Amino acid sequence: MEKNSVMSGEIKSILKKVSRTLYLSVNILPEPARSLMGLGYLLCRAMDTVVDAPGVSTAGKLEILSLCRGLDTPGNAARLEELARKLAHLAAGPGEMELLQKFGKVLSLYERVPAHDKELFNPLLSKVAAGMEMDVKLFPGGKPAALPAAADLERYCALIGGAPGAFWARLYRETIRRANPAVAGLPSVDEAESIGAALQMTNVLKDIPADLRAGRCYLPQTDLDANNLRPEDLLDPAALPRIRETAGKWIAWALDRLDLSEAFLLTVPKTELALRAAVIWPVYWAMETLEAVAHSNLLDPADRPKIKRSRIYATIASTPPLLLSNTAFARGYRFRREMLIVSLTGGNYEGQAL
Protein backbone atom coordinates (compact mmCIF):
# COMPACT_ATOMS: atom_id res chain seq x y z
CA MET A 1 0.00 0.00 0.00
CA GLU A 2 1.33 3.42 -0.88
CA LYS A 3 2.67 5.50 1.98
CA ASN A 4 0.03 8.20 1.54
CA SER A 5 -2.67 5.50 1.68
CA VAL A 6 -1.96 4.56 5.30
CA MET A 7 -4.95 5.00 7.60
CA SER A 8 -5.12 8.43 9.13
CA GLY A 9 -5.61 8.92 12.83
CA GLU A 10 -9.22 9.93 12.15
CA ILE A 11 -10.02 6.70 10.32
CA LYS A 12 -8.22 4.63 12.98
CA SER A 13 -10.37 6.38 15.57
CA ILE A 14 -13.54 5.34 13.72
CA LEU A 15 -12.26 1.77 13.50
CA LYS A 16 -11.69 1.74 17.25
CA LYS A 17 -15.22 3.02 17.93
CA VAL A 18 -17.02 0.43 15.78
CA SER A 19 -15.03 -2.66 16.81
CA ARG A 20 -14.46 -3.85 20.36
CA THR A 21 -11.67 -6.35 19.85
CA LEU A 22 -10.82 -6.31 16.15
CA TYR A 23 -9.14 -2.91 16.47
CA LEU A 24 -6.62 -4.44 18.89
CA SER A 25 -5.75 -7.21 16.43
CA VAL A 26 -5.55 -4.85 13.44
CA ASN A 27 -3.53 -2.17 15.19
CA ILE A 28 -0.55 -4.45 15.84
CA LEU A 29 -0.18 -5.56 12.22
CA PRO A 30 2.67 -4.23 10.08
CA GLU A 31 1.92 -1.94 7.17
CA PRO A 32 0.48 -2.34 4.61
CA ALA A 33 -1.51 -5.21 6.16
CA ARG A 34 -2.78 -2.93 8.97
CA SER A 35 -4.34 -0.39 6.63
CA LEU A 36 -5.72 -2.99 4.23
CA MET A 37 -7.27 -5.06 7.02
CA GLY A 38 -8.74 -1.98 8.69
CA LEU A 39 -10.07 -0.70 5.38
CA GLY A 40 -11.67 -4.05 4.56
CA TYR A 41 -13.38 -4.10 7.95
CA LEU A 42 -14.70 -0.54 7.63
CA LEU A 43 -16.13 -1.19 4.15
CA CYS A 44 -17.95 -4.28 5.45
CA ARG A 45 -19.04 -2.54 8.64
CA ALA A 46 -20.57 0.31 6.64
CA MET A 47 -22.66 -2.21 4.68
CA ASP A 48 -23.71 -3.88 7.93
CA THR A 49 -24.64 -0.54 9.51
CA VAL A 50 -26.98 0.31 6.64
CA VAL A 51 -28.53 -3.17 6.53
CA ASP A 52 -29.21 -2.98 10.29
CA ALA A 53 -30.79 0.49 10.11
CA PRO A 54 -34.59 0.04 10.45
CA GLY A 55 -35.44 3.28 8.64
CA VAL A 56 -33.78 2.30 5.35
CA SER A 57 -36.01 0.75 2.68
CA THR A 58 -35.28 -2.69 1.25
CA ALA A 59 -34.55 -1.09 -2.12
CA GLY A 60 -32.16 1.38 -0.49
CA LYS A 61 -30.29 -1.40 1.30
CA LEU A 62 -29.97 -3.48 -1.85
CA GLU A 63 -28.71 -0.47 -3.81
CA ILE A 64 -25.93 0.16 -1.31
CA LEU A 65 -24.93 -3.51 -1.34
CA SER A 66 -24.86 -3.45 -5.14
CA LEU A 67 -22.69 -0.32 -5.14
CA CYS A 68 -20.24 -1.98 -2.74
CA ARG A 69 -20.07 -5.08 -4.94
CA GLY A 70 -19.02 -2.84 -7.84
CA LEU A 71 -16.93 -0.33 -5.94
CA ASP A 72 -14.48 0.07 -8.83
CA THR A 73 -17.24 0.92 -11.33
CA PRO A 74 -17.02 4.64 -12.23
CA GLY A 75 -19.54 6.70 -10.28
CA ASN A 76 -20.31 4.03 -7.66
CA ALA A 77 -18.05 5.45 -4.95
CA ALA A 78 -19.54 8.94 -5.31
CA ARG A 79 -23.09 7.57 -5.13
CA LEU A 80 -22.16 5.42 -2.15
CA GLU A 81 -20.69 8.39 -0.29
CA GLU A 82 -23.85 10.42 -0.99
CA LEU A 83 -26.17 7.69 0.30
CA ALA A 84 -24.02 7.03 3.37
CA ARG A 85 -24.17 10.69 4.41
CA LYS A 86 -27.95 10.82 3.92
CA LEU A 87 -28.52 7.68 6.00
CA ALA A 88 -25.99 8.43 8.76
CA HIS A 89 -28.67 9.72 11.18
CA LEU A 90 -30.34 6.28 11.10
CA ALA A 91 -27.25 4.44 12.36
CA ALA A 92 -27.60 2.48 15.59
CA GLY A 93 -24.75 4.14 17.50
CA PRO A 94 -22.44 7.16 17.44
CA GLY A 95 -19.49 5.19 16.06
CA GLU A 96 -21.57 3.83 13.18
CA MET A 97 -23.02 7.30 12.54
CA GLU A 98 -19.53 8.77 12.31
CA LEU A 99 -18.48 5.98 9.97
CA LEU A 100 -21.28 6.84 7.54
CA GLN A 101 -20.76 10.60 7.89
CA LYS A 102 -17.07 10.24 7.06
CA PHE A 103 -17.40 7.34 4.67
CA GLY A 104 -16.02 9.51 1.88
CA LYS A 105 -12.65 9.46 3.63
CA VAL A 106 -12.76 5.65 3.82
CA LEU A 107 -13.57 5.49 0.10
CA SER A 108 -10.78 7.94 -0.61
CA LEU A 109 -8.36 5.61 1.15
CA TYR A 110 -9.64 2.70 -0.94
CA GLU A 111 -9.17 4.74 -4.12
CA ARG A 112 -5.44 5.05 -3.37
CA VAL A 113 -4.92 1.31 -2.87
CA PRO A 114 -2.63 -0.07 -5.62
CA ALA A 115 -4.33 -2.23 -8.26
CA HIS A 116 -2.66 -5.48 -7.14
CA ASP A 117 -3.92 -4.96 -3.58
CA LYS A 118 -7.41 -3.97 -4.76
CA GLU A 119 -7.78 -7.46 -6.18
CA LEU A 120 -7.92 -8.71 -2.59
CA PHE A 121 -11.08 -6.67 -1.96
CA ASN A 122 -13.22 -7.97 -4.83
CA PRO A 123 -14.12 -11.40 -3.34
CA LEU A 124 -14.42 -9.88 0.13
CA LEU A 125 -16.96 -7.22 -0.83
CA SER A 126 -18.85 -9.47 -3.23
CA LYS A 127 -19.33 -12.32 -0.75
CA VAL A 128 -20.08 -10.15 2.28
CA ALA A 129 -22.63 -8.22 0.21
CA ALA A 130 -24.21 -11.55 -0.83
CA GLY A 131 -24.53 -12.54 2.83
CA MET A 132 -26.13 -9.24 3.70
CA GLU A 133 -28.54 -9.62 0.78
CA MET A 134 -29.69 -12.82 2.51
CA ASP A 135 -30.47 -10.68 5.57
CA VAL A 136 -32.41 -8.11 3.56
CA LYS A 137 -34.42 -10.61 1.51
CA LEU A 138 -35.14 -13.25 4.16
CA PHE A 139 -35.89 -10.94 7.09
CA PRO A 140 -38.50 -8.33 6.15
CA GLY A 141 -38.81 -7.03 9.73
CA GLY A 142 -41.62 -7.22 12.25
CA LYS A 143 -42.36 -10.75 13.48
CA PRO A 144 -39.15 -12.82 13.55
CA ALA A 145 -38.47 -15.05 10.55
CA ALA A 146 -35.97 -17.92 10.51
CA LEU A 147 -33.40 -19.12 8.01
CA PRO A 148 -34.98 -22.12 6.28
CA ALA A 149 -32.38 -24.84 6.87
CA ALA A 150 -28.97 -25.66 8.31
CA ALA A 151 -27.32 -25.20 4.91
CA ASP A 152 -28.54 -21.59 4.86
CA LEU A 153 -26.91 -20.82 8.21
CA GLU A 154 -23.68 -22.47 7.09
CA ARG A 155 -23.72 -20.46 3.84
CA TYR A 156 -24.45 -17.26 5.73
CA CYS A 157 -21.49 -17.78 8.07
CA ALA A 158 -19.25 -18.66 5.10
CA LEU A 159 -20.18 -15.39 3.37
CA ILE A 160 -20.19 -13.01 6.35
CA GLY A 161 -17.30 -14.57 8.30
CA GLY A 162 -15.56 -16.89 5.87
CA ALA A 163 -14.90 -14.25 3.20
CA PRO A 164 -13.18 -11.92 5.71
CA GLY A 165 -11.19 -14.94 6.91
CA ALA A 166 -10.01 -15.64 3.37
CA PHE A 167 -9.15 -11.93 2.95
CA TRP A 168 -7.16 -12.15 6.19
CA ALA A 169 -5.20 -15.20 4.94
CA ARG A 170 -4.41 -13.58 1.60
CA LEU A 171 -3.06 -10.51 3.38
CA TYR A 172 -0.94 -12.76 5.57
CA ARG A 173 0.41 -14.58 2.52
CA GLU A 174 1.39 -11.30 0.84
CA THR A 175 2.98 -9.97 4.03
CA ILE A 176 4.99 -13.16 4.58
CA ARG A 177 6.12 -13.30 0.94
CA ARG A 178 7.36 -9.71 1.08
CA ALA A 179 9.31 -10.31 4.28
CA ASN A 180 10.59 -13.79 3.42
CA PRO A 181 10.39 -14.70 -0.30
CA ALA A 182 11.98 -18.11 0.34
CA VAL A 183 9.33 -19.31 2.81
CA ALA A 184 7.89 -22.69 1.81
CA GLY A 185 4.53 -23.06 3.59
CA LEU A 186 1.95 -20.26 3.59
CA PRO A 187 -1.28 -19.87 5.59
CA SER A 188 -4.20 -21.76 4.06
CA VAL A 189 -7.00 -19.65 2.64
CA ASP A 190 -9.44 -22.55 3.13
CA GLU A 191 -8.50 -22.92 6.81
CA ALA A 192 -8.86 -19.18 7.35
CA GLU A 193 -12.24 -19.24 5.66
CA SER A 194 -13.42 -21.97 8.04
CA ILE A 195 -12.03 -20.13 11.08
CA GLY A 196 -13.76 -16.94 9.93
CA ALA A 197 -17.06 -18.81 9.56
CA ALA A 198 -16.63 -20.09 13.14
CA LEU A 199 -16.06 -16.54 14.39
CA GLN A 200 -19.29 -15.49 12.68
CA MET A 201 -21.18 -18.41 14.21
CA THR A 202 -19.92 -17.20 17.60
CA ASN A 203 -21.44 -13.78 16.83
CA VAL A 204 -24.72 -15.38 15.72
CA LEU A 205 -25.06 -17.32 18.97
CA LYS A 206 -24.24 -14.44 21.30
CA ASP A 207 -26.54 -12.01 19.47
CA ILE A 208 -29.68 -14.17 19.34
CA PRO A 209 -31.90 -11.90 21.53
CA ALA A 210 -31.00 -8.69 19.69
CA ASP A 211 -31.44 -10.34 16.30
CA LEU A 212 -34.83 -11.77 17.26
CA ARG A 213 -36.04 -8.32 18.22
CA ALA A 214 -34.89 -7.05 14.84
CA GLY A 215 -36.94 -9.78 13.14
CA ARG A 216 -34.04 -12.16 12.43
CA CYS A 217 -33.73 -15.75 13.65
CA TYR A 218 -30.55 -17.38 12.40
CA LEU A 219 -31.34 -20.70 14.08
CA PRO A 220 -32.77 -22.69 11.15
CA GLN A 221 -36.48 -23.40 10.92
CA THR A 222 -35.65 -27.10 10.56
CA ASP A 223 -34.04 -26.99 14.03
CA LEU A 224 -37.04 -25.16 15.44
CA ASP A 225 -39.47 -27.61 13.84
CA ALA A 226 -37.72 -30.47 15.61
CA ASN A 227 -38.67 -28.80 18.90
CA ASN A 228 -42.14 -27.58 17.86
CA LEU A 229 -40.97 -23.98 18.01
CA ARG A 230 -41.72 -20.86 15.97
CA PRO A 231 -39.19 -18.02 15.76
CA GLU A 232 -41.42 -15.77 17.87
CA ASP A 233 -41.41 -18.39 20.66
CA LEU A 234 -37.73 -17.59 21.20
CA LEU A 235 -38.64 -14.09 22.38
CA ASP A 236 -39.49 -15.77 25.70
CA PRO A 237 -36.29 -16.56 27.67
CA ALA A 238 -38.14 -19.45 29.30
CA ALA A 239 -37.89 -21.33 25.98
CA LEU A 240 -34.14 -21.85 26.49
CA PRO A 241 -34.35 -25.56 27.48
CA ARG A 242 -36.04 -26.29 24.15
CA ILE A 243 -33.14 -24.88 22.10
CA ARG A 244 -30.26 -25.96 24.32
CA GLU A 245 -29.48 -28.99 22.17
CA THR A 246 -29.63 -26.90 18.99
CA ALA A 247 -27.30 -24.29 20.47
CA GLY A 248 -24.90 -27.04 21.52
CA LYS A 249 -24.88 -28.41 17.97
CA TRP A 250 -23.87 -25.04 16.51
CA ILE A 251 -21.27 -24.42 19.22
CA ALA A 252 -19.74 -27.78 18.22
CA TRP A 253 -19.90 -26.69 14.56
CA ALA A 254 -17.87 -23.58 15.41
CA LEU A 255 -15.46 -25.57 17.56
CA ASP A 256 -14.70 -28.02 14.74
CA ARG A 257 -13.59 -25.10 12.58
CA LEU A 258 -11.67 -23.29 15.29
CA ASP A 259 -9.66 -26.49 15.71
CA LEU A 260 -7.97 -25.57 12.40
CA SER A 261 -6.27 -22.63 14.12
CA GLU A 262 -3.43 -24.86 15.36
CA ALA A 263 -2.48 -25.86 11.81
CA PHE A 264 -2.98 -22.30 10.58
CA LEU A 265 -0.63 -20.83 13.19
CA LEU A 266 2.06 -23.37 12.28
CA THR A 267 2.34 -21.70 8.86
CA VAL A 268 2.87 -18.20 10.27
CA PRO A 269 6.65 -17.76 10.76
CA LYS A 270 7.82 -17.08 14.30
CA THR A 271 9.55 -13.98 12.95
CA GLU A 272 6.11 -12.50 12.21
CA LEU A 273 5.15 -11.80 15.82
CA ALA A 274 2.32 -9.37 15.03
CA LEU A 275 0.72 -11.72 12.53
CA ARG A 276 0.84 -14.54 15.05
CA ALA A 277 -0.72 -12.42 17.79
CA ALA A 278 -3.49 -11.40 15.41
CA VAL A 279 -4.34 -15.11 14.96
CA ILE A 280 -4.09 -16.04 18.63
CA TRP A 281 -6.25 -13.26 20.07
CA PRO A 282 -9.45 -13.69 18.00
CA VAL A 283 -9.31 -17.46 18.41
CA TYR A 284 -8.86 -17.33 22.18
CA TRP A 285 -11.54 -14.64 22.51
CA ALA A 286 -13.95 -16.68 20.41
CA MET A 287 -13.35 -19.73 22.61
CA GLU A 288 -13.98 -17.66 25.73
CA THR A 289 -17.13 -16.17 24.19
CA LEU A 290 -18.42 -19.65 23.33
CA GLU A 291 -17.76 -20.63 26.94
CA ALA A 292 -19.88 -17.66 28.03
CA VAL A 293 -22.55 -18.73 25.52
CA ALA A 294 -22.64 -22.19 27.10
CA HIS A 295 -23.34 -20.65 30.53
CA SER A 296 -25.86 -17.96 29.56
CA ASN A 297 -29.52 -17.81 28.69
CA LEU A 298 -29.17 -17.21 24.96
CA LEU A 299 -32.73 -15.90 24.74
CA ASP A 300 -32.48 -13.30 27.51
CA PRO A 301 -31.40 -9.81 26.36
CA ALA A 302 -30.14 -9.12 29.88
CA ASP A 303 -27.83 -12.14 29.83
CA ARG A 304 -25.86 -11.45 26.64
CA PRO A 305 -22.67 -13.56 26.55
CA LYS A 306 -19.70 -11.24 26.60
CA ILE A 307 -16.12 -11.57 27.77
CA LYS A 308 -15.01 -8.88 30.17
CA ARG A 309 -12.53 -6.22 29.13
CA SER A 310 -10.22 -7.43 31.89
CA ARG A 311 -10.21 -10.87 30.26
CA ILE A 312 -9.36 -9.34 26.88
CA TYR A 313 -6.33 -7.61 28.32
CA ALA A 314 -5.34 -10.70 30.32
CA THR A 315 -5.18 -12.61 27.03
CA ILE A 316 -2.99 -9.88 25.53
CA ALA A 317 -0.72 -9.91 28.59
CA SER A 318 -0.26 -13.68 28.31
CA THR A 319 0.73 -13.48 24.63
CA PRO A 320 4.58 -13.27 24.65
CA PRO A 321 5.31 -16.96 25.33
CA LEU A 322 2.76 -17.95 22.69
CA LEU A 323 4.46 -16.01 19.91
CA LEU A 324 7.53 -18.23 19.77
CA SER A 325 5.92 -21.52 20.74
CA ASN A 326 3.26 -23.33 18.74
CA THR A 327 3.07 -25.83 21.59
CA ALA A 328 2.21 -23.09 24.10
CA PHE A 329 -0.61 -21.84 21.86
CA ALA A 330 -1.91 -25.37 21.38
CA ARG A 331 -1.85 -25.98 25.15
CA GLY A 332 -3.90 -22.84 25.81
CA TYR A 333 -6.30 -23.63 22.99
CA ARG A 334 -6.86 -27.20 24.11
CA PHE A 335 -7.46 -26.09 27.69
CA ARG A 336 -10.19 -23.73 26.48
CA ARG A 337 -11.55 -26.49 24.26
CA GLU A 338 -11.79 -28.94 27.12
CA MET A 339 -13.46 -26.37 29.38
CA LEU A 340 -16.01 -25.66 26.65
CA ILE A 341 -16.77 -29.33 26.08
CA VAL A 342 -17.16 -29.88 29.82
CA SER A 343 -19.54 -26.89 29.97
CA LEU A 344 -21.61 -28.34 27.14
CA THR A 345 -21.84 -31.72 28.84
CA GLY A 346 -22.54 -30.28 32.28
CA GLY A 347 -19.37 -31.47 33.99
CA ASN A 348 -16.75 -29.70 36.06
CA TYR A 349 -13.14 -28.89 35.28
CA GLU A 350 -10.37 -27.46 37.37
CA GLY A 351 -7.24 -25.87 36.02
CA GLN A 352 -5.74 -22.66 34.81
CA ALA A 353 -5.61 -21.39 31.23
CA LEU A 354 -2.75 -19.46 29.72
N, C-alpha and C positions, 0 to 999 in steps of 0.2 A: 504494500500500500504506500502511496506517495506520502512524503513527509507532511505536506500541507493537508493531507486527508485524515490525519490522526484526530480522534475524537477531542473536541474542545472540552474545557471544564464544564461548560453549560450543558452539553449533551451527556457528559458523564454524570452530572448531577441529576438529570432526568432519569437516566438508567438506574441510579441508586434509589430514586423515589418509587419506581414502578416494579422493582424486584427486591425481594427480601434477602435471598441468599445468592442468587445468580451473580449479582454485582460483585460479591466477594471473589467468586471463582473467575470472573472475567477480568477483574482489575489486576490480578497477579500475572496474567499472561504477557508474554513478550509481544512487542509490535512486530508485524502488523496484525497478528492473530487477535490481539486485544480489541483493536478498533473494528475488525471485521466481525468478530463474535458479538460485540456490543451492538453494532449496526444491525446485524441479522436479528438479534433479539428485539430491538426497538421497532423494526419494520413489522415483525410478527405481532408484537404487543399492540401496535397501533391498530392492526386488523382486528385483534381480539377485543380491544376497547370499543370499537365501533359495533362489532357484532353483539357485544353485551349491553349496549346502550338501548334501553327500552323505547326511547322516543324516535328511533331511526326506523324508517319503513323497510320492509323486506327488499324492495327494489333498490333502495339506497344502500343497504348492506351489500347486496350482490354486485352493485356497480363498483363499490370500493374494492371488493375482493377481486373483481375482474381487472381493475386498474393495477392492483398490486401484482397480479399474475403477469401482466404485460408492462412492467415498470420501465422497460427500455424502449417501449413504443413512443415515438414523438408525441408530445402533448399530454401523455398520461400522468407524468409527475406533477405538472402544473395543475391539472384537474384534481388530482389527489390532494395536493396541498390546499386547494380552495375548499374542497369538501371537508377536509379535516378541521380547518379553522371554523367553518360554519357549524360543525357538530360538536365542537370542543365542550360547549356548555352542558352537553348531555352525558359527559363522561362520569363514571362512577365515583372517582376520587380526584383530589387535587393533582396528584402525580400524573394520572392519565389525562386530565384536562390540559396540563402543561405540555405533555407529549403531543397532543393534537394541535395545540396552539402554536407550537414551535416545530411542527413536523416538517416545515419547509427546510429547516436547518439539517434535519436528519436526511432528507432527500438530497440536499446539496452535498452532504458528505458522501452519499451513495454515488452521486454523479461523478465524483472525483476518483472513485475506485477504478484501478486499471482494468482493462478488458479481461485479462486472464483471471483476475480475482472475481470479476462480476459473474463469470461462469459458475462459480460456487453458489450464487444466490438463486439462480433460475430454478433448480429443483426444490430448493427450500421454500421459496415463495409460492410456487405452483402447488406443492403438496399441502402446505399449511393452509393455503386458501381453499383447497378442495375439502379439507377437514372442516373448516369453518362454514363452507357451503352446506355441509351435512347439518350443522347446527341450525343454520337459517331455514333450511327446507324441511327438516324433520320436527323442529320445535317452534310452532307458530306463536307460542305464548299462551298465557291463561292457564287452564288446567294442565298439569304435567303430562307430557307424552314420553314414551320410552323408545329407545333404540329397538328395532325389531328383534334382532338375534345376536348371539355371541359374536358371529363374524363381523357384525357392524361395529361392535365395541372394539374388537381387535383392529379393524381397519382404521377406526377413528384414532386410536392411540398410535398406530403406525404413521398416520399423516401428521397429527399434531405434535407428537413427541419423537417419533422415529425419524422424520425428516430433519428436525434440528439436530438429532444425534448423528445422522449421516453428515450433515454440514460441519459439525464439530470434528468428526473424524477426518474429513477432508482437509480442514484447516490444520489439524495436527500433522497430517502427512506432509503438507506443504512446508510447515514450520520445521519439521524434522529433516526433510530433504535439504532445505536451505542451510541448516546448521551442520548437517552431517551427510553429504551426498553419498557416502559409501555404505550407509546403514542398509542392512539386509531386510529385516522384517519391519513392516509398517502397521500401524493400527488398522484393524479391520472395520471397514464401513458397515458391513452387515452386523457385526457385534455392536457397534455404536448405535445402529438403528434400533436394535432390540433393547439395548439399555435405555435409550431415549423413550421408547414405547413404555417401558416399565416405569420410568419417571412420570410419564403422563398418567398411567394407571394410578399411581400414587396420588396424583392431584385429583383424579376423578373420585377416588374413594374418600379423600378427606373433605371434599367439597360437596358431598351429596346433599346436605340440607339446603345450602344456598342455591344449588342448581335446581332442586325441586321447586323452590319458591320462585325461580325464574322460568318455570315451565319445562325444565329439562331433566329427564331421568336417563342416565347413562347405563344403569343396570338393565340388561336386555329384557324385553317383554317375555321371551321364552323362559328366563329365570323366574320372573314374577309369576308366570302361569303355573309353574311347578309348585308354587306356594299359595296359589289362589289369591294373588295380590294384583291390584291395579296400581299404577304409578301414584295416584292421589292418596292411596292408603299409606304410603311412605311418609306423608306429611305428619303422621302421628308417631312420635318417638317410641310409643309402646309397641310398635310393629317390629322392633329390632330383632327379637328372637326368630321371626319368620324369614329374615334375610341373612342371618348370621352365617349360615352355610354358604350362601351365594357370595357374601363378602369374603369368606375364607378362600373360596375357589379363586377369586380374582387377586387376592393377596398372593396366593401361591403362583398364579400366572406371572405376576410382577417379579416375584422372587426367582423364578426359573430364569428370567432374562437378566436380572441383576447378577446372577451367578457368573455371567460372562465377563464381569468386570475384572476378575482375576487374570484371565487370559488377555484381556485388552491392555491392562496395565503392564503386563510383561513386555509388550511391544513398544512401550514409551521409554526411551533411553533414560538411564539414571542421571545423565547430564542435563536432562530437561526437567528441572525440579518444578518449575511453575506448571508445566503441562501435567505432570504427575499429580500435583496437588489439586489441580482442577478436575481430575478424574476422581480422586479419593473423596473429596468433600461432598459432591452431589450424591455419590453412592452411599456414603455413610449417613448423610442426612435423610436420604430416602428410606434407608433401613430403619432409622430411628422414627421417622414419620409413620411407617407401616406398623411399627411396634405400638405407637400411640393409637393408630387406627384400630388395632386389635383390642385395645383396652377401653375404647370410647363407645358412646352410643352414636353410631354413624348417622342417625336420623334426627338427632337433637341439635338445633342450631347453637345452643349454649355449651355444647360439649365438643366443639370442633377440634379434631386432632391437630396438634401443633407442637413442634419442638421449641423449647424455650431458647431465648437468645443466649443465655448462659451456656446452654448445651452446644450451640453453634460455635461459640468461641472456645469452648473446651475441646471440640474436635479440631479446630485450627491450631490450638496450642499443642495438641498431641501429634501434629503432623511430622515434625522433623525426622523422627526415626523411620517413618513410613516411606519417606522419599527415596531412601537408598536401599530399602529392603522390601522386596516383593513378598517375602515370607511374613514380615511384620504386618503388611496390609492384609494379607490373606488371613492371618490370625485374628485381626480385629474384625474383618468381614464375617468370618465364620462364627465368631462369638455372637455377633449381632444376629446372624442367621439362626443360630441355635436358640437364642432368646425369643426370636419371633416365632419359631416353630413351637416352642414350649407354650408361648402365649396363645397360639391358635389351638393347641390341644388341651389347654387348661392346666398345664403342669406348673412346676416351680423350678427356678434355676438360680443358682448362686454363683457369683463370680464378678469379675471386674473387666470391663471393656477397655480397649486402648483409648 
